[in-house]
Amino acid sequence: MNENFIVVTTYDIAGLEIEEHIGLVQGSTVRSRNIGSDIFASLKNVIGGELVGYSKLLKTSREQAYSRMIEDAKLKGANAILGFRFQTSTVAQGAAEILAYGTAVKIK
């Protein structure tokens, strides 16, 4: 789906010319934990180790936010995103927003 779409964390792409700056694009998702994950996480806090359920939840959330950002850029006519970043914020107890954002551009 996104094979030919360029996304970089830098503000230029070596060897490519930016034809047009389109502007901010973003994609986000809000996710909450479930009671099963919370109970398992409490046990892991006692014995230590990776919280696998939370790691999977965050990975899925990042992928969804990233895909939504690319779709936003495509709808605006872009073929690349510069300055890509993720941001996470708590929106309620047990729920967080994952935001993917960057600057949409057209490259030659």
Phi and psi restraints in degrees (range 20) as a CNS / XPLOR table:
assign (resid 1 and name C) (resid 2 and name N)
       (resid 2 and name CA) (resid 2 and name C) 1.0 -115.2 20.0 2
assign (resid 2 and name N) (resid 2 and name CA)
       (resid 2 and name C) (resid 3 and name N) 1.0 21.8 20.0 2
assign (resid 2 and name C) (resid 3 and name N)
       (resid 3 and name CA) (resid 3 and name C) 1.0 -61.1 20.0 2
assign (resid 3 and name N) (resid 3 and name CA)
       (resid 3 and name C) (resid 4 and name N) 1.0 -39.6 20.0 2
assign (resid 3 and name C) (resid 4 and name N)
       (resid 4 and name CA) (resid 4 and name C) 1.0 -99.1 20.0 2
assign (resid 4 and name N) (resid 4 and name CA)
       (resid 4 and name C) (resid 5 and name N) 1.0 15.5 20.0 2
assign (resid 4 and name C) (resid 5 and name N)
       (resid 5 and name CA) (resid 5 and name C) 1.0 -106.4 20.0 2
assign (resid 5 and name N) (resid 5 and name CA)
       (resid 5 and name C) (resid 6 and name N) 1.0 124.7 20.0 2
assign (resid 5 and name C) (resid 6 and name N)
       (resid 6 and name CA) (resid 6 and name C) 1.0 -90.0 20.0 2
assign (resid 6 and name N) (resid 6 and name CA)
       (resid 6 and name C) (resid 7 and name N) 1.0 128.8 20.0 2
assign (resid 6 and name C) (resid 7 and name N)
       (resid 7 and name CA) (resid 7 and name C) 1.0 -131.4 20.0 2
assign (resid 7 and name N) (resid 7 and name CA)
       (resid 7 and name C) (resid 8 and name N) 1.0 122.5 20.0 2
assign (resid 7 and name C) (resid 8 and name N)
       (resid 8 and name CA) (resid 8 and name C) 1.0 -132.3 20.0 2
assign (resid 8 and name N) (resid 8 and name CA)
       (resid 8 and name C) (resid 9 and name N) 1.0 155.6 20.0 2
assign (resid 8 and name C) (resid 9 and name N)
       (resid 9 and name CA) (resid 9 and name C) 1.0 -86.2 20.0 2
assign (resid 9 and name N) (resid 9 and name CA)
       (resid 9 and name C) (resid 10 and name N) 1.0 -12.5 20.0 2
assign (resid 9 and name C) (resid 10 and name N)
       (resid 10 and name CA) (resid 10 and name C) 1.0 -84.9 20.0 2
assign (resid 10 and name N) (resid 10 and name CA)
       (resid 10 and name C) (resid 11 and name N) 1.0 174.3 20.0 2
assign (resid 10 and name C) (resid 11 and name N)
       (resid 11 and name CA) (resid 11 and name C) 1.0 -104.8 20.0 2
assign (resid 11 and name N) (resid 11 and name CA)
       (resid 11 and name C) (resid 12 and name N) 1.0 11.3 20.0 2
assign (resid 11 and name C) (resid 12 and name N)
       (resid 12 and name CA) (resid 12 and name C) 1.0 -153.4 20.0 2
assign (resid 12 and name N) (resid 12 and name CA)
       (resid 12 and name C) (resid 13 and name N) 1.0 168.2 20.0 2
assign (resid 12 and name C) (resid 13 and name N)
       (resid 13 and name CA) (resid 13 and name C) 1.0 -125.7 20.0 2
assign (resid 13 and name N) (resid 13 and name CA)
       (resid 13 and name C) (resid 14 and name N) 1.0 114.4 20.0 2
assign (resid 13 and name C) (resid 14 and name N)
       (resid 14 and name CA) (resid 14 and name C) 1.0 -55.2 20.0 2
assign (resid 14 and name N) (resid 14 and name CA)
       (resid 14 and name C) (resid 15 and name N) 1.0 128.1 20.0 2
assign (resid 14 and name C) (resid 15 and name N)
       (resid 15 and name CA) (resid 15 and name C) 1.0 85.0 20.0 2
assign (resid 15 and name N) (resid 15 and name CA)
       (resid 15 and name C) (resid 16 and name N) 1.0 -4.2 20.0 2
assign (resid 15 and name C) (resid 16 and name N)
       (resid 16 and name CA) (resid 16 and name C) 1.0 -118.9 20.0 2
assign (resid 16 and name N) (resid 16 and name CA)
       (resid 16 and name C) (resid 17 and name N) 1.0 144.4 20.0 2
assign (resid 16 and name C) (resid 17 and name N)
       (resid 17 and name CA) (resid 17 and name C) 1.0 -100.1 20.0 2
assign (resid 17 and name N) (resid 17 and name CA)
       (resid 17 and name C) (resid 18 and name N) 1.0 132.1 20.0 2
assign (resid 17 and name C) (resid 18 and name N)
       (resid 18 and name CA) (resid 18 and name C) 1.0 -82.5 20.0 2
assign (resid 18 and name N) (resid 18 and name CA)
       (resid 18 and name C) (resid 19 and name N) 1.0 120.5 20.0 2
assign (resid 18 and name C) (resid 19 and name N)
       (resid 19 and name CA) (resid 19 and name C) 1.0 -84.4 20.0 2
assign (resid 19 and name N) (resid 19 and name CA)
       (resid 19 and name C) (resid 20 and name N) 1.0 -38.1 20.0 2
assign (resid 19 and name C) (resid 20 and name N)
       (resid 20 and name CA) (resid 20 and name C) 1.0 -155.4 20.0 2
assign (resid 20 and name N) (resid 20 and name CA)
       (resid 20 and name C) (resid 21 and name N) 1.0 136.3 20.0 2
assign (resid 20 and name C) (resid 21 and name N)
       (resid 21 and name CA) (resid 21 and name C) 1.0 -92.0 20.0 2
assign (resid 21 and name N) (resid 21 and name CA)
       (resid 21 and name C) (resid 22 and name N) 1.0 120.2 20.0 2
assign (resid 21 and name C) (resid 22 and name N)
       (resid 22 and name CA) (resid 22 and name C) 1.0 -91.8 20.0 2
assign (resid 22 and name N) (resid 22 and name CA)
       (resid 22 and name C) (resid 23 and name N) 1.0 -39.7 20.0 2
assign (resid 22 and name C) (resid 23 and name N)
       (resid 23 and name CA) (resid 23 and name C) 1.0 127.9 20.0 2
assign (resid 23 and name N) (resid 23 and name CA)
       (resid 23 and name C) (resid 24 and name N) 1.0 -169.3 20.0 2
assign (resid 23 and name C) (resid 24 and name N)
       (resid 24 and name CA) (resid 24 and name C) 1.0 -63.7 20.0 2
assign (resid 24 and name N) (resid 24 and name CA)
       (resid 24 and name C) (resid 25 and name N) 1.0 134.4 20.0 2
assign (resid 24 and name C) (resid 25 and name N)
       (resid 25 and name CA) (resid 25 and name C) 1.0 -129.8 20.0 2
assign (resid 25 and name N) (resid 25 and name CA)
       (resid 25 and name C) (resid 26 and name N) 1.0 151.8 20.0 2
assign (resid 25 and name C) (resid 26 and name N)
       (resid 26 and name CA) (resid 26 and name C) 1.0 -153.3 20.0 2
assign (resid 26 and name N) (resid 26 and name CA)
       (resid 26 and name C) (resid 27 and name N) 1.0 161.0 20.0 2
assign (resid 26 and name C) (resid 27 and name N)
       (resid 27 and name CA) (resid 27 and name C) 1.0 -148.5 20.0 2
assign (resid 27 and name N) (resid 27 and name CA)
       (resid 27 and name C) (resid 28 and name N) 1.0 141.8 20.0 2
assign (resid 27 and name C) (resid 28 and name N)
       (resid 28 and name CA) (resid 28 and name C) 1.0 -146.3 20.0 2
assign (resid 28 and name N) (resid 28 and name CA)
       (resid 28 and name C) (resid 29 and name N) 1.0 165.0 20.0 2
assign (resid 28 and name C) (resid 29 and name N)
       (resid 29 and name CA) (resid 29 and name C) 1.0 -148.7 20.0 2
assign (resid 29 and name N) (resid 29 and name CA)
       (resid 29 and name C) (resid 30 and name N) 1.0 147.7 20.0 2
assign (resid 29 and name C) (resid 30 and name N)
       (resid 30 and name CA) (resid 30 and name C) 1.0 -115.7 20.0 2
assign (resid 30 and name N) (resid 30 and name CA)
       (resid 30 and name C) (resid 31 and name N) 1.0 125.8 20.0 2
assign (resid 30 and name C) (resid 31 and name N)
       (resid 31 and name CA) (resid 31 and name C) 1.0 -126.7 20.0 2
assign (resid 31 and name N) (resid 31 and name CA)
       (resid 31 and name C) (resid 32 and name N) 1.0 151.2 20.0 2
assign (resid 31 and name C) (resid 32 and name N)
       (resid 32 and name CA) (resid 32 and name C) 1.0 -123.6 20.0 2
assign (resid 32 and name N) (resid 32 and name CA)
       (resid 32 and name C) (resid 33 and name N) 1.0 156.5 20.0 2
assign (resid 32 and name C) (resid 33 and name N)
       (resid 33 and name CA) (resid 33 and name C) 1.0 -78.2 20.0 2
assign (resid 33 and name N) (resid 33 and name CA)
       (resid 33 and name C) (resid 34 and name N) 1.0 163.5 20.0 2
assign (resid 33 and name C) (resid 34 and name N)
       (resid 34 and name CA) (resid 34 and name C) 1.0 -113.6 20.0 2
assign (resid 34 and name N) (resid 34 and name CA)
       (resid 34 and name C) (resid 35 and name N) 1.0 162.6 20.0 2
assign (resid 34 and name C) (resid 35 and name N)
       (resid 35 and name CA) (resid 35 and name C) 1.0 -59.8 20.0 2
assign (resid 35 and name N) (resid 35 and name CA)
       (resid 35 and name C) (resid 36 and name N) 1.0 -36.8 20.0 2
assign (resid 35 and name C) (resid 36 and name N)
       (resid 36 and name CA) (resid 36 and name C) 1.0 -62.9 20.0 2
assign (resid 36 and name N) (resid 36 and name CA)
       (resid 36 and name C) (resid 37 and name N) 1.0 -43.7 20.0 2
assign (resid 36 and name C) (resid 37 and name N)
       (resid 37 and name CA) (resid 37 and name C) 1.0 -64.8 20.0 2
assign (resid 37 and name N) (resid 37 and name CA)
       (resid 37 and name C) (resid 38 and name N) 1.0 -39.1 20.0 2
assign (resid 37 and name C) (resid 38 and name N)
       (resid 38 and name CA) (resid 38 and name C) 1.0 -64.5 20.0 2
assign (resid 38 and name N) (resid 38 and name CA)
       (resid 38 and name C) (resid 39 and name N) 1.0 -41.3 20.0 2
assign (resid 38 and name C) (resid 39 and name N)
       (resid 39 and name CA) (resid 39 and name C) 1.0 -65.5 20.0 2
assign (resid 39 and name N) (resid 39 and name CA)
       (resid 39 and name C) (resid 40 and name N) 1.0 -45.8 20.0 2
assign (resid 39 and name C) (resid 40 and name N)
       (resid 40 and name CA) (resid 40 and name C) 1.0 -63.1 20.0 2
assign (resid 40 and name N) (resid 40 and name CA)
       (resid 40 and name C) (resid 41 and name N) 1.0 -39.9 20.0 2
assign (resid 40 and name C) (resid 41 and name N)
       (resid 41 and name CA) (resid 41 and name C) 1.0 -63.7 20.0 2
assign (resid 41 and name N) (resid 41 and name CA)
       (resid 41 and name C) (resid 42 and name N) 1.0 -38.1 20.0 2
assign (resid 41 and name C) (resid 42 and name N)
       (resid 42 and name CA) (resid 42 and name C) 1.0 -62.3 20.0 2
assign (resid 42 and name N) (resid 42 and name CA)
       (resid 42 and name C) (resid 43 and name N) 1.0 -41.2 20.0 2
assign (resid 42 and name C) (resid 43 and name N)
       (resid 43 and name CA) (resid 43 and name C) 1.0 -65.6 20.0 2
assign (resid 43 and name N) (resid 43 and name CA)
       (resid 43 and name C) (resid 44 and name N) 1.0 -42.1 20.0 2
assign (resid 43 and name C) (resid 44 and name N)
       (resid 44 and name CA) (resid 44 and name C) 1.0 -63.3 20.0 2
assign (resid 44 and name N) (resid 44 and name CA)
       (resid 44 and name C) (resid 45 and name N) 1.0 -32.6 20.0 2
assign (resid 44 and name C) (resid 45 and name N)
       (resid 45 and name CA) (resid 45 and name C) 1.0 -61.9 20.0 2
assign (resid 45 and name N) (resid 45 and name CA)
       (resid 45 and name C) (resid 46 and name N) 1.0 -30.8 20.0 2
assign (resid 45 and name C) (resid 46 and name N)
       (resid 46 and name CA) (resid 46 and name C) 1.0 -77.1 20.0 2
assign (resid 46 and name N) (resid 46 and name CA)
       (resid 46 and name C) (resid 47 and name N) 1.0 -45.0 20.0 2
assign (resid 46 and name C) (resid 47 and name N)
       (resid 47 and name CA) (resid 47 and name C) 1.0 -98.9 20.0 2
assign (resid 47 and name N) (resid 47 and name CA)
       (resid 47 and name C) (resid 48 and name N) 1.0 -13.4 20.0 2
assign (resid 47 and name C) (resid 48 and name N)
       (resid 48 and name CA) (resid 48 and name C) 1.0 86.5 20.0 2
assign (resid 48 and name N) (resid 48 and name CA)
       (resid 48 and name C) (resid 49 and name N) 1.0 164.0 20.0 2
assign (resid 48 and name C) (resid 49 and name N)
       (resid 49 and name CA) (resid 49 and name C) 1.0 120.8 20.0 2
assign (resid 49 and name N) (resid 49 and name CA)
       (resid 49 and name C) (resid 50 and name N) 1.0 172.3 20.0 2
assign (resid 49 and name C) (resid 50 and name N)
       (resid 50 and name CA) (resid 50 and name C) 1.0 -71.4 20.0 2
assign (resid 50 and name N) (resid 50 and name CA)
       (resid 50 and name C) (resid 51 and name N) 1.0 140.9 20.0 2
assign (resid 50 and name C) (resid 51 and name N)
       (resid 51 and name CA) (resid 51 and name C) 1.0 -90.2 20.0 2
assign (resid 51 and name N) (resid 51 and name CA)
       (resid 51 and name C) (resid 52 and name N) 1.0 84.9 20.0 2
assign (resid 51 and name C) (resid 52 and name N)
       (resid 52 and name CA) (resid 52 and name C) 1.0 -60.0 20.0 2
assign (resid 52 and name N) (resid 52 and name CA)
       (resid 52 and name C) (resid 53 and name N) 1.0 -40.5 20.0 2
assign (resid 52 and name C) (resid 53 and name N)
       (resid 53 and name CA) (resid 53 and name C) 1.0 -60.6 20.0 2
assign (resid 53 and name N) (resid 53 and name CA)
       (resid 53 and name C) (resid 54 and name N) 1.0 -42.2 20.0 2
assign (resid 53 and name C) (resid 54 and name N)
       (resid 54 and name CA) (resid 54 and name C) 1.0 -69.3 20.0 2
assign (resid 54 and name N) (resid 54 and name CA)
       (resid 54 and name C) (resid 55 and name N) 1.0 -38.8 20.0 2
assign (resid 54 and name C) (resid 55 and name N)
       (resid 55 and name CA) (resid 55 and name C) 1.0 -61.0 20.0 2
assign (resid 55 and name N) (resid 55 and name CA)
       (resid 55 and name C) (resid 56 and name N) 1.0 -43.4 20.0 2
assign (resid 55 and name C) (resid 56 and name N)
       (resid 56 and name CA) (resid 56 and name C) 1.0 -65.1 20.0 2
assign (resid 56 and name N) (resid 56 and name CA)
       (resid 56 and name C) (resid 57 and name N) 1.0 -41.5 20.0 2
assign (resid 56 and name C) (resid 57 and name N)
       (resid 57 and name CA) (resid 57 and name C) 1.0 -61.2 20.0 2
assign (resid 57 and name N) (resid 57 and name CA)
       (resid 57 and name C) (resid 58 and name N) 1.0 -44.6 20.0 2
assign (resid 57 and name C) (resid 58 and name N)
       (resid 58 and name CA) (resid 58 and name C) 1.0 -66.7 20.0 2
assign (resid 58 and name N) (resid 58 and name CA)
       (resid 58 and name C) (resid 59 and name N) 1.0 -39.9 20.0 2
assign (resid 58 and name C) (resid 59 and name N)
       (resid 59 and name CA) (resid 59 and name C) 1.0 -61.5 20.0 2
assign (resid 59 and name N) (resid 59 and name CA)
       (resid 59 and name C) (resid 60 and name N) 1.0 -47.8 20.0 2
assign (resid 59 and name C) (resid 60 and name N)
       (resid 60 and name CA) (resid 60 and name C) 1.0 -62.2 20.0 2
assign (resid 60 and name N) (resid 60 and name CA)
       (resid 60 and name C) (resid 61 and name N) 1.0 -41.1 20.0 2
assign (resid 60 and name C) (resid 61 and name N)
       (resid 61 and name CA) (resid 61 and name C) 1.0 -64.6 20.0 2
assign (resid 61 and name N) (resid 61 and name CA)
       (resid 61 and name C) (resid 62 and name N) 1.0 -44.3 20.0 2
assign (resid 61 and name C) (resid 62 and name N)
       (resid 62 and name CA) (resid 62 and name C) 1.0 -61.6 20.0 2
assign (resid 62 and name N) (resid 62 and name CA)
       (resid 62 and name C) (resid 63 and name N) 1.0 -43.8 20.0 2
assign (resid 62 and name C) (resid 63 and name N)
       (resid 63 and name CA) (resid 63 and name C) 1.0 -61.6 20.0 2
assign (resid 63 and name N) (resid 63 and name CA)
       (resid 63 and name C) (resid 64 and name N) 1.0 -40.7 20.0 2
assign (resid 63 and name C) (resid 64 and name N)
       (resid 64 and name CA) (resid 64 and name C) 1.0 -67.4 20.0 2
assign (resid 64 and name N) (resid 64 and name CA)
       (resid 64 and name C) (resid 65 and name N) 1.0 -44.9 20.0 2
assign (resid 64 and name C) (resid 65 and name N)
       (resid 65 and name CA) (resid 65 and name C) 1.0 -62.7 20.0 2
assign (resid 65 and name N) (resid 65 and name CA)
       (resid 65 and name C) (resid 66 and name N) 1.0 -41.7 20.0 2
assign (resid 65 and name C) (resid 66 and name N)
       (resid 66 and name CA) (resid 66 and name C) 1.0 -61.5 20.0 2
assign (resid 66 and name N) (resid 66 and name CA)
       (resid 66 and name C) (resid 67 and name N) 1.0 -47.5 20.0 2
assign (resid 66 and name C) (resid 67 and name N)
       (resid 67 and name CA) (resid 67 and name C) 1.0 -62.0 20.0 2
assign (resid 67 and name N) (resid 67 and name CA)
       (resid 67 and name C) (resid 68 and name N) 1.0 -40.2 20.0 2
assign (resid 67 and name C) (resid 68 and name N)
       (resid 68 and name CA) (resid 68 and name C) 1.0 -66.0 20.0 2
assign (resid 68 and name N) (resid 68 and name CA)
       (resid 68 and name C) (resid 69 and name N) 1.0 -36.0 20.0 2
assign (resid 68 and name C) (resid 69 and name N)
       (resid 69 and name CA) (resid 69 and name C) 1.0 -64.4 20.0 2
assign (resid 69 and name N) (resid 69 and name CA)
       (resid 69 and name C) (resid 70 and name N) 1.0 -44.2 20.0 2
assign (resid 69 and name C) (resid 70 and name N)
       (resid 70 and name CA) (resid 70 and name C) 1.0 -64.1 20.0 2
assign (resid 70 and name N) (resid 70 and name CA)
       (resid 70 and name C) (resid 71 and name N) 1.0 -41.0 20.0 2
assign (resid 70 and name C) (resid 71 and name N)
       (resid 71 and name CA) (resid 71 and name C) 1.0 -61.6 20.0 2
assign (resid 71 and name N) (resid 71 and name CA)
       (resid 71 and name C) (resid 72 and name N) 1.0 -40.3 20.0 2
assign (resid 71 and name C) (resid 72 and name N)
       (resid 72 and name CA) (resid 72 and name C) 1.0 -60.0 20.0 2
assign (resid 72 and name N) (resid 72 and name CA)
       (resid 72 and name C) (resid 73 and name N) 1.0 -44.0 20.0 2
assign (resid 72 and name C) (resid 73 and name N)
       (resid 73 and name CA) (resid 73 and name C) 1.0 -64.5 20.0 2
assign (resid 73 and name N) (resid 73 and name CA)
       (resid 73 and name C) (resid 74 and name N) 1.0 -43.2 20.0 2
assign (resid 73 and name C) (resid 74 and name N)
       (resid 74 and name CA) (resid 74 and name C) 1.0 -63.1 20.0 2
assign (resid 74 and name N) (resid 74 and name CA)
       (resid 74 and name C) (resid 75 and name N) 1.0 -40.6 20.0 2
assign (resid 74 and name C) (resid 75 and name N)
       (resid 75 and name CA) (resid 75 and name C) 1.0 -62.3 20.0 2
assign (resid 75 and name N) (resid 75 and name CA)
       (resid 75 and name C) (resid 76 and name N) 1.0 -27.3 20.0 2
assign (resid 75 and name C) (resid 76 and name N)
       (resid 76 and name CA) (resid 76 and name C) 1.0 -91.3 20.0 2
assign (resid 76 and name N) (resid 76 and name CA)
       (resid 76 and name C) (resid 77 and name N) 1.0 3.0 20.0 2
assign (resid 76 and name C) (resid 77 and name N)
       (resid 77 and name CA) (resid 77 and name C) 1.0 89.8 20.0 2
assign (resid 77 and name N) (resid 77 and name CA)
       (resid 77 and name C) (resid 78 and name N) 1.0 13.5 20.0 2
assign (resid 77 and name C) (resid 78 and name N)
       (resid 78 and name CA) (resid 78 and name C) 1.0 -85.2 20.0 2
assign (resid 78 and name N) (resid 78 and name CA)
       (resid 78 and name C) (resid 79 and name N) 1.0 159.0 20.0 2
assign (resid 78 and name C) (resid 79 and name N)
       (resid 79 and name CA) (resid 79 and name C) 1.0 -127.4 20.0 2
assign (resid 79 and name N) (resid 79 and name CA)
       (resid 79 and name C) (resid 80 and name N) 1.0 10.5 20.0 2
assign (resid 79 and name C) (resid 80 and name N)
       (resid 80 and name CA) (resid 80 and name C) 1.0 -161.5 20.0 2
assign (resid 80 and name N) (resid 80 and name CA)
       (resid 80 and name C) (resid 81 and name N) 1.0 160.0 20.0 2
assign (resid 80 and name C) (resid 81 and name N)
       (resid 81 and name CA) (resid 81 and name C) 1.0 -131.0 20.0 2
assign (resid 81 and name N) (resid 81 and name CA)
       (resid 81 and name C) (resid 82 and name N) 1.0 129.5 20.0 2
assign (resid 81 and name C) (resid 82 and name N)
       (resid 82 and name CA) (resid 82 and name C) 1.0 -105.8 20.0 2
assign (resid 82 and name N) (resid 82 and name CA)
       (resid 82 and name C) (resid 83 and name N) 1.0 156.6 20.0 2
assign (resid 82 and name C) (resid 83 and name N)
       (resid 83 and name CA) (resid 83 and name C) 1.0 62.9 20.0 2
assign (resid 83 and name N) (resid 83 and name CA)
       (resid 83 and name C) (resid 84 and name N) 1.0 33.6 20.0 2
assign (resid 83 and name C) (resid 84 and name N)
       (resid 84 and name CA) (resid 84 and name C) 1.0 -62.4 20.0 2
assign (resid 84 and name N) (resid 84 and name CA)
       (resid 84 and name C) (resid 85 and name N) 1.0 137.2 20.0 2
assign (resid 84 and name C) (resid 85 and name N)
       (resid 85 and name CA) (resid 85 and name C) 1.0 -146.0 20.0 2
assign (resid 85 and name N) (resid 85 and name CA)
       (resid 85 and name C) (resid 86 and name N) 1.0 157.6 20.0 2
assign (resid 85 and name C) (resid 86 and name N)
       (resid 86 and name CA) (resid 86 and name C) 1.0 -111.1 20.0 2
assign (resid 86 and name N) (resid 86 and name CA)
       (resid 86 and name C) (resid 87 and name N) 1.0 148.2 20.0 2
assign (resid 86 and name C) (resid 87 and name N)
       (resid 87 and name CA) (resid 87 and name C) 1.0 -140.0 20.0 2
assign (resid 87 and name N) (resid 87 and name CA)
       (resid 87 and name C) (resid 88 and name N) 1.0 142.5 20.0 2
assign (resid 87 and name C) (resid 88 and name N)
       (resid 88 and name CA) (resid 88 and name C) 1.0 -124.3 20.0 2
assign (resid 88 and name N) (resid 88 and name CA)
       (resid 88 and name C) (resid 89 and name N) 1.0 138.3 20.0 2
assign (resid 88 and name C) (resid 89 and name N)
       (resid 89 and name CA) (resid 89 and name C) 1.0 -144.9 20.0 2
assign (resid 89 and name N) (resid 89 and name CA)
       (resid 89 and name C) (resid 90 and name N) 1.0 148.1 20.0 2
assign (resid 89 and name C) (resid 90 and name N)
       (resid 90 and name CA) (resid 90 and name C) 1.0 -82.0 20.0 2
assign (resid 90 and name N) (resid 90 and name CA)
       (resid 90 and name C) (resid 91 and name N) 1.0 129.5 20.0 2
assign (resid 90 and name C) (resid 91 and name N)
       (resid 91 and name CA) (resid 91 and name C) 1.0 -109.0 20.0 2
assign (resid 91 and name N) (resid 91 and name CA)
       (resid 91 and name C) (resid 92 and name N) 1.0 -19.1 20.0 2
assign (resid 91 and name C) (resid 92 and name N)
       (resid 92 and name CA) (resid 92 and name C) 1.0 -164.1 20.0 2
assign (resid 92 and name N) (resid 92 and name CA)
       (resid 92 and name C) (resid 93 and name N) 1.0 165.9 20.0 2
assign (resid 92 and name C) (resid 93 and name N)
       (resid 93 and name CA) (resid 93 and name C) 1.0 -60.9 20.0 2
assign (resid 93 and name N) (resid 93 and name CA)
       (resid 93 and name C) (resid 94 and name N) 1.0 120.8 20.0 2
assign (resid 93 and name C) (resid 94 and name N)
       (resid 94 and name CA) (resid 94 and name C) 1.0 83.9 20.0 2
assign (resid 94 and name N) (resid 94 and name CA)
       (resid 94 and name C) (resid 95 and name N) 1.0 4.9 20.0 2
assign (resid 94 and name C) (resid 95 and name N)
       (resid 95 and name CA) (resid 95 and name C) 1.0 -132.9 20.0 2
assign (resid 95 and name N) (resid 95 and name CA)
       (resid 95 and name C) (resid 96 and name N) 1.0 138.4 20.0 2
assign (resid 95 and name C) (resid 96 and name N)
       (resid 96 and name CA) (resid 96 and name C) 1.0 -135.8 20.0 2
assign (resid 96 and name N) (resid 96 and name CA)
       (resid 96 and name C) (resid 97 and name N) 1.0 150.0 20.0 2
assign (resid 96 and name C) (resid 97 and name N)
       (resid 97 and name CA) (resid 97 and name C) 1.0 -100.4 20.0 2
assign (resid 97 and name N) (resid 97 and name CA)
       (resid 97 and name C) (resid 98 and name N) 1.0 134.7 20.0 2
assign (resid 97 and name C) (resid 98 and name N)
       (resid 98 and name CA) (resid 98 and name C) 1.0 -108.1 20.0 2
assign (resid 98 and name N) (resid 98 and name CA)
       (resid 98 and name C) (resid 99 and name N) 1.0 122.2 20.0 2
assign (resid 98 and name C) (resid 99 and name N)
       (resid 99 and name CA) (resid 99 and name C) 1.0 -117.0 20.0 2
assign (resid 99 and name N) (resid 99 and name CA)
       (resid 99 and name C) (resid 100 and name N) 1.0 129.3 20.0 2
assign (resid 99 and name C) (resid 100 and name N)
       (resid 100 and name CA) (resid 100 and name C) 1.0 -110.8 20.0 2
assign (resid 100 and name N) (resid 100 and name CA)
       (resid 100 and name C) (resid 101 and name N) 1.0 132.9 20.0 2
assign (resid 100 and name C) (resid 101 and name N)
       (resid 101 and name CA) (resid 101 and name C) 1.0 -150.7 20.0 2
assign (resid 101 and name N) (resid 101 and name CA)
       (resid 101 and name C) (resid 102 and name N) 1.0 161.4 20.0 2
assign (resid 101 and name C) (resid 102 and name N)
       (resid 102 and name CA) (resid 102 and name C) 1.0 -177.1 20.0 2
assign (resid 102 and name N) (resid 102 and name CA)
       (resid 102 and name C) (resid 103 and name N) 1.0 -172.7 20.0 2
assign (resid 102 and name C) (resid 103 and name N)
       (resid 103 and name CA) (resid 103 and name C) 1.0 -105.4 20.0 2
assign (resid 103 and name N) (resid 103 and name CA)
       (resid 103 and name C) (resid 104 and name N) 1.0 119.7 20.0 2
assign (resid 103 and name C) (resid 104 and name N)
       (resid 104 and name CA) (resid 104 and name C) 1.0 -78.4 20.0 2
assign (resid 104 and name N) (resid 104 and name CA)
       (resid 104 and name C) (resid 105 and name N) 1.0 137.5 20.0 2
assign (resid 104 and name C) (resid 105 and name N)
       (resid 105 and name CA) (resid 105 and name C) 1.0 -141.4 20.0 2
assign (resid 105 and name N) (resid 105 and name CA)
       (resid 105 and name C) (resid 106 and name N) 1.0 162.9 20.0 2
assign (resid 105 and name C) (resid 106 and name N)
       (resid 106 and name CA) (resid 106 and name C) 1.0 -108.0 20.0 2
assign (resid 106 and name N) (resid 106 and name CA)
       (resid 106 and name C) (resid 107 and name N) 1.0 128.5 20.0 2
assign (resid 106 and name C) (resid 107 and name N)
       (resid 107 and name CA) (resid 107 and name C) 1.0 -111.5 20.0 2
assign (resid 107 and name N) (resid 107 and name CA)
       (resid 107 and name C) (resid 108 and name N) 1.0 153.2 20.0 2
